């Protein structure tokens, strides 16, 4: 085995050894239950669509929208680090197998997703064209894999380009080509669609060959790898306090959080508001509240009666409130916070205000789908009562409890 390829394998093993111990927290957080509810809803509406397939169903548009992100957005893990500029650059000409392994693994990782998506699209495609040939299933699936490999290969070439404006142009052109290929595949006869798409892909690869590129654009590859690692960390941080690496500094989400500090005036009374706002976003509360809101909306889609939908909304509002009630107790006994020349009551009020605002936003978010399906003054009244109770609880009851405990 190439010793540089062995370096990649060791780095991959090290990365997954760091990540896998935290998977149990993701599983125990209710994420699997959330996925099960989502799958149940999907099969419920999908079976209804297959059994009552409308003649005017926009299959080409839906199939393109579903397949496009899985085919065009790809993650090529190189596991490059900053020190490689010193230690691996001299061996750049010997890294061919290293790079091929990264591209191959990126391709293999996407095949199951493409197969599952095509498996569910196939019955709709078969009914729209009134065909029932297994060979047709395999031919289209192979074309989708070809389109996937084309996107992964092109993405890798784009990462080596020197001019960032040119990269954006090539990426946009590739996305347009992919959308057009998918739409043609599901809207016209497949042999013609495959021929047109094949010619377009050959022309695009020829243009890639002519563009100015590095053999390996090390700085860009290290930056991209850093962002990909940050996405894992960001996902895990939605469930558990995962230790961030230095790569998290370049995370786009973190940069946006820093910009959101402008929401808070630079005043003494806003100090703890800013602290607890970032505490909510960067810890598991954000992920918990987000999942509960999405889960409530998905389950609400199955409710056939207004009373059941209202009861569901009240239940999830209560659960979200229980989760947010622990926010004021974060870092309560942190010595450094006690050194600040600020009253403890300001800290309790700030935590209560942040929790109350998040809770009210959840109440509004959960009430809108119900009011859309079941317009009623009763629902409006219940939502108003929930908002009042939320402010009273967090601003008075919970704050007083925090101070007296």
TORTIVO-996038 format. One record per residue (C-alpha): residue number from 1; residue in one letter; x, y, z. Coordinates in pm, whole numbers, plus 50000, padded with zeros to 5 digits. Layout:
BEGIN
num; residu; c1; c2; c3
NUM; A; X; Y; Z .
...
! end
This chain:
BEGIN
num; residu; c1; c2; c3
1; X; 50000; 50000; 50000 .
2; X; 50114; 50354; 49924 .
3; X; 50244; 50498; 50250 .
4; X; 50072; 50831; 50181 .
5; X; 49742; 50653; 50129 .
6; X; 49806; 50487; 50464 .
7; X; 49835; 50836; 50615 .
8; X; 49488; 50915; 50486 .
9; X; 49349; 50592; 50629 .
10; X; 49499; 50665; 50972 .
11; X; 49359; 51019; 50970 .
12; X; 49017; 50890; 50874 .
13; X; 49022; 50634; 51156 .
14; X; 49135; 50900; 51404 .
15; X; 48854; 51134; 51298 .
16; X; 48582; 50871; 51338 .
17; X; 48724; 50759; 51672 .
18; X; 48671; 51116; 51791 .
19; X; 48317; 51140; 51652 .
20; X; 48163; 50798; 51718 .
21; X; 48160; 50819; 52103 .
22; X; 47920; 51113; 52072 .
23; X; 47677; 50929; 51844 .
24; X; 47512; 50768; 52149 .
25; X; 47409; 51114; 52266 .
26; X; 47251; 51184; 51928 .
27; X; 47058; 50856; 51950 .
28; X; 46943; 50913; 52308 .
29; X; 46832; 51271; 52234 .
30; X; 46519; 51160; 52048 .
31; X; 46670; 51208; 51704 .
32; X; 46575; 50855; 51601 .
33; X; 46218; 50917; 51714 .
34; X; 46217; 51235; 51507 .
35; X; 46342; 51040; 51203 .
36; X; 46080; 50769; 51263 .
37; X; 45799; 51027; 51268 .
38; X; 45935; 51186; 50952 .
39; X; 45956; 50843; 50781 .
40; X; 45602; 50759; 50889 .
41; X; 45471; 51084; 50743 .
42; X; 45667; 51030; 50423 .
43; X; 45532; 50677; 50369 .
44; X; 45180; 50795; 50454 .
45; X; 45174; 51067; 50189 .
46; X; 45386; 50870; 49941 .
47; X; 45152; 50569; 49943 .
48; X; 44858; 50802; 49899 .
49; X; 45032; 50965; 49601 .
50; X; 45112; 50626; 49440 .
51; X; 44756; 50497; 49489 .
52; X; 44598; 50818; 49357 .
53; X; 44858; 50941; 49110 .
54; X; 44725; 51258; 48941 .
55; X; 44774; 51298; 48569 .
56; X; 44906; 51652; 48609 .
57; X; 45162; 51569; 48879 .
58; X; 45484; 51771; 48811 .
59; X; 45717; 51470; 48831 .
60; X; 46004; 51634; 48641 .
61; X; 46008; 51932; 48875 .
62; X; 45976; 51726; 49195 .
63; X; 46234; 51464; 49093 .
64; X; 46481; 51735; 48993 .
65; X; 46435; 51918; 49324 .
66; X; 46483; 51595; 49523 .
67; X; 46787; 51460; 49335 .
68; X; 46970; 51787; 49271 .
69; X; 47118; 51847; 49622 .
70; X; 47232; 51484; 49655 .
71; X; 47402; 51485; 49316 .
72; X; 47549; 51836; 49306 .
73; X; 47657; 51899; 49667 .
74; X; 47942; 51665; 49750 .
75; X; 48194; 51638; 50029 .
76; X; 48541; 51515; 49933 .
77; X; 48728; 51441; 50256 .
78; X; 49106; 51478; 50215 .
79; X; 49183; 51512; 50588 .
80; X; 49452; 51767; 50501 .
81; X; 49577; 51983; 50789 .
82; X; 49782; 52301; 50803 .
83; X; 50108; 52115; 50869 .
84; X; 50074; 51933; 50534 .
85; X; 50195; 52249; 50358 .
86; X; 50536; 52167; 50506 .
87; X; 50537; 51787; 50519 .
88; X; 50325; 51674; 50219 .
89; X; 50382; 51945; 49958 .
90; X; 50728; 51805; 49872 .
91; X; 50558; 51470; 49798 .
92; X; 50277; 51624; 49591 .
93; X; 50359; 51411; 49286 .
94; X; 50319; 51093; 49494 .
95; X; 49970; 51171; 49624 .
96; X; 49778; 51047; 49319 .
97; X; 49643; 50738; 49499 .
98; X; 49567; 50949; 49808 .
99; X; 49348; 51184; 49601 .
100; X; 49188; 50902; 49402 .
101; X; 49088; 50734; 49729 .
102; X; 48923; 51055; 49853 .
103; X; 48727; 51097; 49530 .
104; X; 48630; 50729; 49519 .
105; X; 48504; 50729; 49879 .
106; X; 48301; 51044; 49813 .
107; X; 48138; 50867; 49519 .
108; X; 48070; 50544; 49708 .
109; X; 47916; 50732; 50000 .
110; X; 47650; 50888; 49775 .
111; X; 47545; 50572; 49588 .
112; X; 47304; 50445; 49860 .
113; X; 47129; 50785; 49874 .
114; X; 47085; 50798; 49497 .
115; X; 46955; 50441; 49489 .
116; X; 46698; 50502; 49763 .
117; X; 46575; 50823; 49602 .
118; X; 46548; 50660; 49259 .
119; X; 46374; 50359; 49416 .
120; X; 46093; 50588; 49538 .
121; X; 46082; 50798; 49222 .
122; X; 46065; 50492; 48995 .
123; X; 45696; 50400; 49058 .
124; X; 45593; 50759; 48975 .
125; X; 45819; 50766; 48669 .
126; X; 45683; 50428; 48556 .
127; X; 45321; 50547; 48583 .
128; X; 45393; 50874; 48406 .
129; X; 45541; 50689; 48104 .
130; X; 45323; 50376; 48138 .
131; X; 45622; 50136; 48130 .
132; X; 45728; 49842; 48345 .
133; X; 46077; 49731; 48240 .
134; X; 46351; 49656; 48494 .
135; X; 46612; 49744; 48231 .
136; X; 46474; 50097; 48226 .
137; X; 46522; 50120; 48603 .
138; X; 46887; 50015; 48570 .
139; X; 46963; 50242; 48272 .
140; X; 46833; 50555; 48445 .
141; X; 47006; 50458; 48770 .
142; X; 47338; 50418; 48590 .
143; X; 47290; 50759; 48426 .
144; X; 47226; 50914; 48767 .
145; X; 47551; 50757; 48891 .
146; X; 47732; 50897; 48588 .
147; X; 47590; 51240; 48665 .
148; X; 47700; 51200; 49028 .
149; X; 48057; 51106; 48931 .
150; X; 48068; 51396; 48685 .
151; X; 47974; 51637; 48963 .
152; X; 48228; 51493; 49210 .
153; X; 48507; 51501; 48952 .
154; X; 48416; 51853; 48840 .
155; X; 48393; 51973; 49200 .
156; X; 48744; 51845; 49266 .
157; X; 48877; 52027; 48960 .
158; X; 48702; 52346; 49068 .
159; X; 48876; 52325; 49407 .
160; X; 49214; 52352; 49229 .
161; X; 49125; 52665; 49029 .
162; X; 49319; 52983; 49099 .
163; X; 49061; 53254; 49029 .
164; X; 48769; 53250; 49277 .
165; X; 48538; 53433; 49034 .
166; X; 48604; 53170; 48769 .
167; X; 48529; 52898; 49026 .
168; X; 48190; 53052; 49101 .
169; X; 48115; 53070; 48730 .
170; X; 48206; 52706; 48671 .
171; X; 48009; 52593; 48977 .
172; X; 47700; 52784; 48867 .
173; X; 47732; 52641; 48514 .
174; X; 47765; 52289; 48657 .
175; X; 47453; 52335; 48869 .
176; X; 47256; 52460; 48567 .
177; X; 47379; 52163; 48363 .
178; X; 47277; 51921; 48639 .
179; X; 46929; 52075; 48678 .
180; X; 46876; 52072; 48302 .
181; X; 46993; 51709; 48273 .
182; X; 46761; 51591; 48550 .
183; X; 46465; 51787; 48420 .
184; X; 46514; 51657; 48065 .
185; X; 46548; 51301; 48195 .
186; X; 46203; 51314; 48355 .
187; X; 46027; 51528; 48096 .
188; X; 46131; 51386; 47756 .
189; X; 46233; 51046; 47618 .
190; X; 46531; 50918; 47815 .
191; X; 46761; 50831; 47517 .
192; X; 46742; 51189; 47390 .
193; X; 46789; 51331; 47740 .
194; X; 47096; 51115; 47804 .
195; X; 47251; 51211; 47470 .
196; X; 47200; 51585; 47527 .
197; X; 47332; 51561; 47882 .
198; X; 47632; 51356; 47773 .
199; X; 47733; 51614; 47512 .
200; X; 47696; 51894; 47766 .
201; X; 47910; 51708; 48023 .
202; X; 48185; 51643; 47767 .
203; X; 48187; 52013; 47676 .
204; X; 48205; 52110; 48045 .
205; X; 48498; 51873; 48112 .
206; X; 48679; 52020; 47810 .
207; X; 48631; 52370; 47955 .
208; X; 48761; 52247; 48292 .
209; X; 49073; 52114; 48120 .
210; X; 49144; 52458; 47971 .
211; X; 49099; 52650; 48298 .
212; X; 49401; 52762; 48504 .
213; X; 49449; 52527; 48798 .
214; X; 49701; 52419; 49055 .
215; X; 49797; 52054; 49067 .
216; X; 49683; 52072; 49428 .
217; X; 49559; 52404; 49567 .
218; X; 49676; 52328; 49922 .
219; X; 49548; 52638; 50097 .
220; X; 49201; 52594; 49950 .
221; X; 49189; 52219; 50018 .
222; X; 49287; 52272; 50382 .
223; X; 49024; 52544; 50418 .
224; X; 48753; 52322; 50264 .
225; X; 48849; 52028; 50486 .
226; X; 48831; 52258; 50788 .
227; X; 48478; 52363; 50695 .
228; X; 48369; 52002; 50644 .
229; X; 48496; 51907; 50988 .
230; X; 48315; 52209; 51133 .
231; X; 47986; 52082; 50987 .
232; X; 48024; 51759; 51184 .
233; X; 48098; 51956; 51497 .
234; X; 47803; 52186; 51438 .
235; X; 47568; 51888; 51394 .
236; X; 47692; 51716; 51710 .
237; X; 47672; 52041; 51906 .
238; X; 47298; 52042; 51842 .
239; X; 47276; 51736; 52069 .
240; X; 47576; 51748; 52303 .
241; X; 47855; 51984; 52402 .
242; X; 48112; 51858; 52150 .
243; X; 48468; 51997; 52185 .
244; X; 48535; 52232; 51897 .
245; X; 48858; 52220; 51701 .
246; X; 49039; 52523; 51572 .
247; X; 48866; 52463; 51240 .
248; X; 48544; 52584; 51398 .
249; X; 48678; 52940; 51378 .
250; X; 48614; 52944; 51006 .
251; X; 48264; 52804; 51036 .
252; X; 48013; 53019; 50850 .
253; X; 47752; 52969; 51120 .
254; X; 47994; 53094; 51386 .
255; X; 48072; 53402; 51180 .
256; X; 47700; 53476; 51149 .
257; X; 47661; 53438; 51525 .
258; X; 47928; 53699; 51577 .
259; X; 47742; 53936; 51346 .
260; X; 47421; 53882; 51542 .
261; X; 47574; 54063; 51838 .
262; X; 47457; 54381; 51665 .
263; X; 47105; 54289; 51779 .
264; X; 47207; 54388; 52131 .
265; X; 47297; 54749; 52208 .
266; X; 47633; 54802; 52371 .
267; X; 47480; 54884; 52707 .
268; X; 47526; 54760; 53061 .
269; X; 47177; 54616; 53091 .
270; X; 47221; 54410; 52771 .
271; X; 47536; 54228; 52889 .
272; X; 47369; 53908; 53006 .
273; X; 47111; 53914; 52724 .
274; X; 47396; 53871; 52478 .
275; X; 47558; 53604; 52698 .
276; X; 47244; 53388; 52730 .
277; X; 47146; 53438; 52366 .
278; X; 47476; 53291; 52250 .
279; X; 47452; 53025; 52520 .
280; X; 47115; 52917; 52378 .
281; X; 47243; 52903; 52019 .
282; X; 47572; 52728; 52087 .
283; X; 47446; 52459; 52325 .
284; X; 47194; 52177; 52298 .
285; X; 46890; 52398; 52368 .
286; X; 46885; 52528; 52012 .
287; X; 46884; 52177; 51867 .
288; X; 46622; 52054; 52116 .
289; X; 46382; 52344; 52052 .
290; X; 46432; 52319; 51676 .
291; X; 46362; 51944; 51671 .
292; X; 46056; 51978; 51892 .
293; X; 45910; 52248; 51669 .
294; X; 45967; 52046; 51353 .
295; X; 45833; 51729; 51516 .
296; X; 45518; 51908; 51633 .
297; X; 45455; 52047; 51284 .
298; X; 45506; 51706; 51121 .
299; X; 45273; 51527; 51364 .
300; X; 45022; 51809; 51324 .
301; X; 44997; 51728; 50954 .
302; X; 44839; 51394; 51048 .
303; X; 44575; 51545; 51274 .
304; X; 44227; 51534; 51123 .
305; X; 44045; 51732; 51391 .
306; X; 44090; 52080; 51527 .
307; X; 44070; 51965; 51890 .
308; X; 44349; 51710; 51845 .
309; X; 44569; 51971; 51673 .
310; X; 44512; 52219; 51958 .
311; X; 44593; 51955; 52221 .
312; X; 44911; 51866; 52034 .
313; X; 45015; 52231; 52018 .
314; X; 44957; 52284; 52392 .
315; X; 45154; 51967; 52474 .
316; X; 45459; 52068; 52270 .
317; X; 45446; 52426; 52398 .
318; X; 45462; 52282; 52751 .
319; X; 45755; 52049; 52664 .
320; X; 45950; 52335; 52504 .
321; X; 45883; 52549; 52812 .
322; X; 46017; 52275; 53039 .
323; X; 46336; 52254; 52832 .
324; X; 46388; 52632; 52834 .
325; X; 46328; 52659; 53209 .
326; X; 46679; 52525; 53272 .
327; X; 46846; 52796; 53061 .
328; X; 46878; 53049; 53349 .
329; X; 47072; 52794; 53556 .
330; X; 47357; 52766; 53303 .
331; X; 47689; 52879; 53456 .
332; X; 47500; 52993; 53763 .
333; X; 47796; 52922; 53987 .
334; X; 48066; 53045; 53751 .
335; X; 48307; 53251; 53967 .
336; X; 48414; 53479; 53681 .
337; X; 48057; 53598; 53624 .
338; X; 48027; 53689; 53990 .
339; X; 48329; 53920; 53954 .
340; X; 48146; 54144; 53709 .
341; X; 48015; 54468; 53864 .
342; X; 47659; 54372; 53771 .
343; X; 47362; 54282; 53988 .
344; X; 47260; 53917; 54000 .
345; X; 46901; 54018; 53932 .
346; X; 47008; 54153; 53592 .
347; X; 47150; 53813; 53511 .
348; X; 46830; 53633; 53614 .
349; X; 46612; 53879; 53419 .
350; X; 46826; 53846; 53107 .
351; X; 46807; 53464; 53110 .
352; X; 46430; 53481; 53165 .
353; X; 46386; 53729; 52880 .
354; X; 46581; 53515; 52633 .
355; X; 46390; 53200; 52734 .
356; X; 46055; 53384; 52715 .
357; X; 46125; 53525; 52367 .
358; X; 46230; 53184; 52233 .
359; X; 45923; 53024; 52390 .
360; X; 45688; 53286; 52240 .
361; X; 45846; 53240; 51896 .
362; X; 45782; 52865; 51930 .
363; X; 45419; 52931; 52025 .
364; X; 45372; 53146; 51715 .
365; X; 45551; 52895; 51492 .
366; X; 45337; 52604; 51616 .
367; X; 45013; 52802; 51590 .
368; X; 45051; 52913; 51227 .
369; X; 45014; 52564; 51065 .
370; X; 44705; 52490; 51279 .
371; X; 44545; 52825; 51194 .
372; X; 44617; 52757; 50827 .
373; X; 44438; 52421; 50838 .
374; X; 44172; 52502; 51096 .
375; X; 44100; 52878; 51106 .
376; X; 43948; 52945; 51448 .
377; X; 43930; 53219; 51709 .
378; X; 43973; 52946; 51972 .
379; X; 44325; 52876; 51846 .
380; X; 44409; 53246; 51848 .
381; X; 44279; 53271; 52204 .
382; X; 44479; 52969; 52319 .
383; X; 44796; 53110; 52162 .
384; X; 44742; 53447; 52334 .
385; X; 44690; 53278; 52671 .
386; X; 45009; 53073; 52616 .
387; X; 45207; 53388; 52542 .
388; X; 45080; 53557; 52859 .
389; X; 45149; 53250; 53073 .
390; X; 45497; 53219; 52919 .
391; X; 45595; 53575; 53007 .
392; X; 45449; 53545; 53358 .
393; X; 45631; 53218; 53424 .
394; X; 45973; 53315; 53291 .
395; X; 45972; 53682; 53399 .
396; X; 45833; 53631; 53750 .
397; X; 45803; 53272; 53873 .
398; X; 46124; 53132; 53724 .
399; X; 46324; 53449; 53796 .
400; X; 46216; 53458; 54160 .
401; X; 46298; 53089; 54195 .
402; X; 46647; 53146; 54049 .
403; X; 46720; 53430; 54295 .
404; X; 46586; 53254; 54604 .
405; X; 46744; 52911; 54539 .
! end
